[in-house]
C-alpha cells in the first residue's frame, strides 16, 4: 500500500475544516500511514471459517421485562409544582409573543 501523502492529509484537513500547520502535515501523514497499514494487515487475514460477529463474546439481555404499573394521577403529579393551571405545570414566560416565529 502506498504511503499517504502530505497533499492527501492537507485535503482531508480541508474537508474536516481543520487548521493544520506544515509540521503537523508531516506528523499526521506518518500517523495515518501507520493506521492504514494496520487496517490493511487486518484485512489480509483469511477468515473463511470464522462466522461474522458483532461482538467477541456472547451478550445477554440484562434489562427487565416491561411491566405496566399504575402511574401518578394528574393531581399527584402536580402536587409539588410551584404553580399549576388546567392540569399542567405553569412556568414563567421566557419569550415575548412578538418574538415567536
N, C-alpha and C positions, 0 to 999 in steps of 0.2 A: 504494500500500500504506500502510495506517495505521501510524503510529509505535507502537512498543511502549511500553506504559505502565509507570509505576513499580510499579503493583499487579501487573502481569504478571511483572516482574522479581522482585518480592518472592515471588510464587507459585513461580517457578522456583527461587529460592534456597531456599525451604522444601522443595520436592521434592528438591533436591540436598543438603539438610541443610547449607547454607552460612549462616554468620552474616555478614550484611552490614549496614553502617551506612546511615543515611539518605542520607548524601553518596554512598556507593557505589551506592545505588539509582539516583540521577540519572546517575552516570557510566556504569554498566552499561547503563542504558536507552539512552543515546546510542550507546554502542558496539554494542550488539545491533541497534539500528535501522540503523546503517551496514552491518553484516554482512547483515541481512535484505534490505536494498535491493540490495546487491551480488549476492546469490543470485538475487533476482528479475530483475535485469538479465541474468544468465547464462541464466535460464530463458526469456527473451524471444527469444533468438537462434533464428532459423529455420534448422534444420539437417536438412531432409528429405533432402537429397542426401548427407549425411555419415553413413556407417555407424557404429553404436555400437562403441566400442573400450574395452578395459580399460587400455591403455597408449598413450601418444602415439607411441612408437617401437616397432618390432618387437622381440620378445625372442627370444633363442636360449637353449637349454638349455646351460649351461656345466658341468653335472655329468657325471662319467664314468659309464659303464655299470657296473652292479653285476656284480662278478666274484667267484665263490666261491673263497676261498683257505683253505688249512688254518689252523686256529686253534691255540691252545695246548692242550696236554693238561692234565688237572687237576693233575698233578704240576708241570708248568712254571708254571701259573698260581699255585699255592700256594708255589712255591719261595722267594719273597721275603717271604712272610707271616710276621709275628712268631709267630703261633700258628695251627694248623690242626687240625681234627677231622673225621673222616668225609668227607674231600674237600671241606671247607667252611672258609671263614675263620672263626676263632673270635675273637669280640670280647667285651670285658667287659660284664657285665650292667649296665644303667643304670636299670632299674626293678625294684622288688621284685615278687615273684609276686602278692602280695595286692593290688597296685595295678592289675593288668591287669583290663580290663573287657570 
